[in-house]
Amino acid sequence: MDRIDVLGDSNKRFDLFTKELLAETNDSELQEIVKKAAEELDSPIALVSLVLDQVQFFKAHVGLPPVLASARGTHRDVSFCQFVVRDGVTFEVSDAANDPRIPQHVVKEYNIQAYLGVPIMVEENVMGSLCVLDTKKRGFSKEEHSRLKKLAELVNERLGAMTRNRRQSRLDLTEATLKPAFSELSSSLKSIQDFIKLDYLAKTSIKTFLNHSNYLFSDKSQYSEAIRLAFEAAKKAHQLSNDLLFEIELAMNDGLDCLNALEQIVMNIESTKLSEIVISAQDLSRNATKLIGGFPLPDFKSDPKIYTKGNLAIAIITNCLLIISSELGKSESSNGISLETNEHDEFIDLLFSAENLSKVSAQKIITDLNKLIGLEHPTIRVDLIDEKIKLQFMTINKKAPRKD
């Protein structure tokens, strides 16, 4: 069979293909790696192949036939690398022409007879392979397998760096954009705050007038019913205005709290007190948590500083609250989220719990949080303890690594 597609429809790894990964410009580091792979495994062709939805893209290559070098890829269903992506392990072909597992198109068109491919990863997702190909039948020794795997680790490091650089540039751009927006928003909210203060002064005068009027109306025989009705309407309007003003004031204060919390995230805060971080997370998640009963703050027996940078800690706790709220919303829970703390010598546990939070939902929350945090972080741990979501932060009490 000339064509075989073993991967089917799209999956989550496609979200990781940034324009940097798919750029056709040669990457010098990856080029050096494929050259070394070809030399060390004595193969005429070596590739860094990224397996996409319809095609495999050659991010780096050496020794390809001119037509493939120019195209920088082939259709996915004629590739050998799709099997590496499917299984997530090394894939070897020693006699391609007589191997029923693989598509025969490149065998016939380019006389590819042997192949060895090792998975390459971005954020624990197999994106493609580092592979070598030969135009003669051959096997590959254990030593050659080992060499190619070591070179694949270098590819992983390079692809990871490209992805992180992309995200850091986005973060820098976002920060530069948000700072003036925060300033403008803060000025707007302060204008509303000034309006509320002036309105309270005006309402004090109105209230004084209404009090005097109410006293004069105490003798019902002296005043017409029409004036009395107007007075009652004025009192009602005054009360409605007071209620609305109170709601505006609460909303403005919530907005200022949220603004302050957002500024904490944009700023590259170093070690921060735990209470300040949790309060910021409460402010940022308020709209979600109030729908499921709220998130009251606990009494902090102590208020340690933590090693994790403040902006990262705020983001983690906020997302924890948002994800828990989303899961509780599915069961229409309205009992809110509870938080208890458990402090140890070098770290502190934040234990989030809620009624109607099933073990399945709790495990999903853990999985989602670990995806957001990314690779294992030396100052943060996420775990599930008796259906409680545990966020463990290293505290600044004793010497500990700083690797933010």
C-alpha positions as CSV (number, residue, x, y, z in Angstrom):
1,M,0.0,0.0,0.0
2,D,1.5,3.3,-1.1
3,R,-0.3,5.5,1.5
4,I,-1.2,4.8,5.1
5,D,-2.5,7.2,7.7
6,V,-2.4,5.9,11.3
7,L,-2.9,9.2,13.2
8,G,-6.5,10.2,12.1
9,D,-8.0,13.5,13.2
10,S,-6.3,16.4,14.9
11,N,-5.3,16.3,18.5
12,K,-4.0,18.7,21.2
13,R,-0.3,18.7,20.0
14,F,-1.3,20.9,17.1
15,D,-1.8,23.8,19.5
16,L,1.9,23.6,20.2
17,F,3.0,24.2,16.6
18,T,4.0,27.9,16.7
19,K,5.1,29.9,13.7
20,E,8.7,29.7,15.1
21,L,8.5,25.9,15.0
22,L,7.1,25.9,11.5
23,A,9.3,28.6,10.0
24,E,11.1,27.5,6.9
25,T,14.3,29.4,7.8
26,N,17.1,27.0,8.8
27,D,17.8,26.7,12.4
28,S,21.6,26.4,12.9
29,E,21.4,24.3,16.0
30,L,19.0,21.8,14.5
31,Q,21.0,21.7,11.3
32,E,24.1,20.7,13.3
33,I,22.2,18.0,15.1
34,V,20.9,16.4,11.9
35,K,24.4,16.5,10.4
36,K,25.8,14.8,13.5
37,A,23.1,12.2,13.3
38,A,23.9,11.4,9.7
39,E,27.6,11.1,10.5
40,E,27.3,9.1,13.7
41,L,24.8,6.6,12.2
42,D,26.6,6.6,8.8
43,S,23.4,7.5,7.0
44,P,23.0,9.7,3.9
45,I,19.8,11.3,5.1
46,A,18.8,12.8,8.5
47,L,15.8,14.9,9.4
48,V,14.0,16.7,12.2
49,S,10.4,16.0,11.1
50,L,7.4,17.6,12.6
51,V,4.2,15.6,11.9
52,L,1.2,17.9,11.3
53,D,-2.4,17.4,10.4
54,Q,-1.9,16.7,6.7
55,V,1.9,16.8,6.1
56,Q,5.2,16.1,7.8
57,F,7.4,19.2,7.8
58,F,11.2,19.0,7.7
59,K,12.4,21.6,10.3
60,A,16.0,20.6,9.6
61,H,17.4,18.1,7.1
62,V,20.5,16.9,5.4
63,G,20.9,14.6,2.3
64,L,17.4,14.8,1.0
65,P,16.7,14.4,-2.7
66,P,16.4,17.9,-4.3
67,V,12.6,17.8,-4.7
68,L,12.0,17.0,-1.0
69,A,14.6,19.5,0.1
70,S,12.8,22.2,-1.9
71,A,9.4,21.1,-0.7
72,R,10.5,20.7,3.0
73,G,8.0,18.0,3.5
74,T,5.7,15.3,2.3
75,H,2.1,14.2,2.8
76,R,1.7,12.6,6.2
77,D,0.2,9.4,4.9
78,V,3.5,8.5,3.1
79,S,5.7,9.2,6.1
80,F,7.5,6.8,8.4
81,C,7.6,9.3,11.2
82,Q,3.8,9.1,11.8
83,F,4.4,5.7,13.5
84,V,6.9,7.4,15.9
85,V,4.2,9.9,16.8
86,R,1.5,7.3,17.1
87,D,3.4,5.0,19.5
88,G,5.7,7.5,21.2
89,V,8.7,5.1,20.9
90,T,11.6,4.5,18.5
91,F,10.6,3.0,15.2
92,E,13.0,1.0,13.0
93,V,12.7,-0.3,9.4
94,S,15.5,-2.4,8.0
95,D,13.9,-3.6,4.7
96,A,11.2,-1.1,3.7
97,A,10.3,-2.7,0.4
98,N,9.2,-5.8,2.1
99,D,7.7,-4.3,5.3
100,P,3.9,-4.4,5.2
101,R,3.6,-1.9,8.2
102,I,4.7,1.1,6.2
103,P,3.5,3.1,3.1
104,Q,5.5,2.3,0.0
105,H,5.4,5.6,-1.8
106,V,8.8,6.9,-0.7
107,V,10.3,3.5,-1.2
108,K,9.3,3.5,-4.8
109,E,9.9,7.2,-5.5
110,Y,13.2,7.7,-3.6
111,N,14.5,4.2,-2.9
112,I,14.3,4.6,0.9
113,Q,15.1,1.1,2.3
114,A,16.0,1.7,6.0
115,Y,14.8,4.1,8.7
116,L,15.4,4.8,12.4
117,G,13.2,7.4,14.1
118,V,13.2,8.6,17.7
119,P,10.4,10.8,19.3
120,I,11.0,14.5,19.7
121,M,8.9,16.3,22.4
122,V,7.5,19.6,23.3
123,E,5.8,19.8,26.7
124,E,5.6,16.0,26.9
125,N,3.8,15.8,23.6
126,V,5.4,13.9,20.7
127,M,5.7,16.3,17.8
128,G,7.6,14.3,15.3
129,S,10.9,12.5,15.1
130,L,14.7,12.9,14.7
131,C,15.4,10.2,12.1
132,V,17.9,8.8,9.7
133,L,17.2,7.1,6.4
134,D,19.2,5.0,4.1
135,T,18.9,3.9,0.5
136,K,20.2,0.4,1.3
137,K,18.8,-2.3,3.5
138,R,20.4,-2.3,6.9
139,G,19.7,-2.7,10.6
140,F,20.8,-0.3,13.5
141,S,22.8,-1.4,16.5
142,K,22.0,-0.7,20.2
143,E,24.8,1.9,20.2
144,E,23.2,3.6,17.2
145,H,19.8,3.7,18.9
146,S,21.5,5.2,22.0
147,R,23.3,7.9,19.9
148,L,20.1,8.9,18.1
149,K,18.2,9.2,21.4
150,K,20.9,11.4,22.9
151,L,20.7,13.7,19.8
152,A,16.9,13.7,20.1
153,E,17.3,15.1,23.6
154,L,19.2,18.0,22.1
155,V,16.4,18.5,19.6
156,N,13.9,18.6,22.5
157,E,15.9,21.2,24.3
158,R,16.0,23.4,21.2
159,L,12.3,23.0,20.4
160,G,11.5,23.7,24.0
161,A,13.6,26.9,24.0
162,M,11.9,28.1,20.8
163,T,8.5,27.6,22.5
164,R,9.6,29.3,25.7
165,N,11.1,32.2,23.8
166,R,7.8,32.6,21.9
167,R,5.8,32.7,25.1
168,Q,8.3,35.1,26.8
169,S,8.0,37.5,23.9
170,R,4.3,37.4,24.1
171,L,4.5,38.0,27.8
172,D,6.8,41.0,27.3
173,L,4.4,42.4,24.6
174,T,1.4,41.8,26.9
175,E,3.1,43.5,29.8
176,A,4.1,46.5,27.7
177,T,0.5,46.8,26.4
178,L,-1.2,46.3,29.8
179,K,0.7,48.8,31.8
180,P,-0.7,51.9,30.1
181,A,-4.2,50.3,30.0
182,F,-4.0,49.7,33.8
183,S,-3.1,53.4,34.2
184,E,-6.0,54.5,32.2
185,L,-8.4,52.2,33.9
186,S,-7.2,53.3,37.3
187,S,-7.8,56.9,36.4
188,S,-11.3,56.1,35.2
189,L,-12.1,54.2,38.4
190,K,-10.8,57.1,40.5
191,S,-13.0,59.5,38.6
192,I,-16.0,57.3,39.6
193,Q,-14.7,57.2,43.1
194,D,-14.6,61.1,43.2
195,F,-18.2,61.2,41.7
196,I,-19.4,58.9,44.5
197,K,-17.9,61.1,47.2
198,L,-19.5,64.2,45.7
199,D,-22.8,62.4,45.3
200,Y,-22.7,61.5,49.0
201,L,-22.3,65.2,49.8
202,A,-25.3,66.1,47.6
203,K,-27.4,63.3,49.2
204,T,-26.6,64.6,52.6
205,S,-28.2,67.9,51.7
206,I,-31.2,66.1,50.1
207,K,-31.6,64.0,53.2
208,T,-31.6,67.1,55.4
209,F,-34.3,68.6,53.2
210,L,-36.4,65.5,53.4
211,N,-36.0,65.3,57.1
212,H,-37.3,68.9,57.5
213,S,-40.1,68.2,55.0
214,N,-41.1,65.1,56.9
215,Y,-41.4,67.2,60.1
216,L,-43.5,69.8,58.4
217,F,-45.8,67.1,57.0
218,S,-46.5,65.8,60.5
219,D,-49.5,68.1,60.7
220,K,-51.6,66.5,57.9
221,S,-54.3,69.2,57.9
222,Q,-52.0,72.0,56.6
223,Y,-50.8,70.5,53.3
224,S,-52.4,69.3,50.1
225,E,-52.4,65.6,49.2
226,A,-50.5,66.4,45.9
227,I,-47.5,67.8,47.8
228,R,-47.6,64.9,50.2
229,L,-47.5,62.4,47.3
230,A,-44.6,64.3,45.7
231,F,-42.7,64.1,49.0
232,E,-43.3,60.3,49.2
233,A,-42.0,59.9,45.7
234,A,-38.9,62.0,46.5
235,K,-38.2,59.7,49.5
236,K,-38.6,56.6,47.4
237,A,-36.3,58.0,44.7
238,H,-33.8,59.0,47.3
239,Q,-33.8,55.4,48.7
240,L,-33.4,53.9,45.2
241,S,-30.6,56.3,44.5
242,N,-28.8,55.4,47.7
243,D,-29.2,51.7,46.9
244,L,-27.8,52.2,43.4
245,L,-25.0,54.3,44.7
246,F,-24.1,51.6,47.2
247,E,-24.0,49.0,44.4
248,I,-21.8,51.3,42.3
249,E,-19.4,51.8,45.2
250,L,-19.2,48.0,45.8
251,A,-18.6,47.4,42.1
252,M,-16.0,50.2,41.9
253,N,-14.2,48.7,45.0
254,D,-14.2,45.3,43.4
255,G,-12.9,46.8,40.2
256,L,-10.0,48.5,42.1
257,D,-9.2,45.3,43.9
258,C,-9.2,43.4,40.6
259,L,-7.0,46.1,39.0
260,N,-4.5,45.9,41.8
261,A,-4.5,42.1,41.5
262,L,-3.9,42.3,37.8
263,E,-1.0,44.7,38.4
264,Q,0.5,42.2,40.7
265,I,0.4,39.6,37.9
266,V,2.0,41.9,35.3
267,M,4.7,42.9,37.7
268,N,7.6,40.5,38.1
269,I,7.1,40.2,41.9
270,E,9.7,38.4,43.9
271,S,8.9,36.6,47.2
272,T,5.5,37.7,48.5
273,K,3.4,37.1,51.6
274,L,0.9,34.3,51.2
275,S,-2.1,36.4,52.3
276,E,-1.5,39.0,49.7
277,I,-1.3,36.3,47.0
278,V,-4.6,34.6,48.1
279,I,-6.4,38.0,48.4
280,S,-5.3,38.9,44.8
281,A,-6.5,35.5,43.6
282,Q,-9.8,36.0,45.4
283,D,-10.3,39.4,43.7
284,L,-9.5,38.0,40.2
285,S,-11.8,35.0,40.5
286,R,-14.7,36.7,42.2
287,N,-17.1,36.7,39.3
288,A,-16.7,32.9,39.0
289,T,-16.7,32.0,42.6
290,K,-19.7,34.0,43.6
291,L,-21.8,31.9,41.2
292,I,-21.1,28.8,43.2
293,G,-21.4,30.3,46.7
294,G,-18.2,32.4,47.1
295,F,-14.7,31.9,48.4
296,P,-14.2,33.3,51.9
297,L,-10.7,33.8,53.1
298,P,-9.5,31.7,56.0
299,D,-7.7,33.1,59.1
300,F,-4.0,32.9,58.4
301,K,-2.3,31.7,61.6
302,S,0.9,32.9,60.1
303,D,1.7,34.8,56.9
304,P,4.9,33.4,55.4
305,K,6.6,34.5,52.3
306,I,6.9,31.9,49.5
307,Y,9.7,31.3,47.1
308,T,7.5,31.2,44.0
309,K,7.4,34.5,42.2
310,G,4.2,36.4,43.3
311,N,2.8,36.8,39.8
312,L,3.1,33.1,39.1
313,A,1.6,32.1,42.5
314,I,-1.4,34.5,41.9
315,A,-2.0,33.0,38.5
316,I,-1.8,29.4,39.8
317,I,-4.2,30.0,42.7
318,T,-6.6,32.1,40.5
319,N,-6.8,29.4,37.9
320,C,-7.3,26.8,40.6
321,L,-10.3,28.7,41.9
322,L,-11.6,29.2,38.3
323,I,-11.3,25.5,37.4
324,I,-12.9,24.4,40.7
325,S,-15.8,26.9,40.1
326,S,-16.3,25.5,36.6
327,E,-16.5,21.9,37.9
328,L,-18.9,22.9,40.7
329,G,-21.0,24.8,38.2
330,K,-21.6,21.6,36.3
331,S,-23.3,20.1,39.4
332,E,-25.1,23.4,40.2
333,S,-23.4,23.6,43.6
334,S,-23.9,26.7,45.7
335,N,-21.9,25.9,48.9
336,G,-18.7,27.8,47.8
337,I,-15.1,26.9,48.1
338,S,-13.3,26.4,51.4
339,L,-9.6,26.9,52.0
340,E,-7.5,25.6,54.9
341,T,-3.8,26.0,55.4
342,N,-1.2,23.5,56.8
343,E,2.2,25.0,57.5
344,H,5.4,22.9,57.8
345,D,9.0,23.9,58.3
346,E,9.9,24.6,54.7
347,F,6.5,24.7,52.9
348,I,2.9,25.5,53.3
349,D,-0.1,23.5,52.0
350,L,-3.2,25.3,50.6
351,L,-6.1,22.7,50.7
352,F,-9.1,23.7,48.6
353,S,-12.3,21.8,49.1
354,A,-16.0,22.0,48.2
355,E,-19.2,20.0,48.7
356,N,-20.3,18.1,45.6
357,L,-16.7,18.0,44.3
358,S,-16.4,14.5,43.1
359,K,-13.1,12.6,43.0
360,V,-13.3,12.5,39.2
361,S,-13.7,16.3,39.1
362,A,-10.9,16.7,41.6
363,Q,-8.5,14.6,39.6
364,K,-9.4,16.5,36.4
365,I,-8.6,19.8,38.3
366,I,-5.2,18.4,39.3
367,T,-4.5,17.4,35.6
368,D,-5.6,20.8,34.3
369,L,-3.4,22.7,36.9
370,N,-0.4,20.6,36.1
371,K,-0.8,21.4,32.4
372,L,-1.0,25.1,33.2
373,I,2.1,25.0,35.4
374,G,4.0,23.0,32.9
375,L,7.2,21.2,33.7
376,E,7.8,20.3,37.3
377,H,8.6,23.4,39.3
378,P,11.0,23.1,42.3
379,T,8.9,25.4,44.6
380,I,5.4,24.3,43.7
381,R,3.6,21.0,43.9
382,V,0.0,20.1,43.1
383,D,-1.6,17.0,44.6
384,L,-4.9,15.4,45.5
385,I,-5.5,14.6,49.2
386,D,-8.9,13.1,50.2
387,E,-10.7,14.9,47.4
388,K,-9.0,18.2,48.4
389,I,-6.9,20.1,45.9
390,K,-3.5,20.7,47.5
391,L,-1.2,23.4,46.3
392,Q,2.1,23.2,48.2
393,F,4.5,26.2,48.1
394,M,8.0,26.3,49.5
395,T,8.3,29.1,52.1
396,I,11.2,31.4,52.9
397,N,12.3,30.0,56.2
398,K,15.4,28.1,55.4
399,K,17.8,27.9,52.5
400,A,16.2,26.5,49.4
401,P,16.8,26.7,45.6
402,R,15.6,29.7,43.7
403,K,14.8,28.7,40.1
404,D,11.8,30.8,39.0
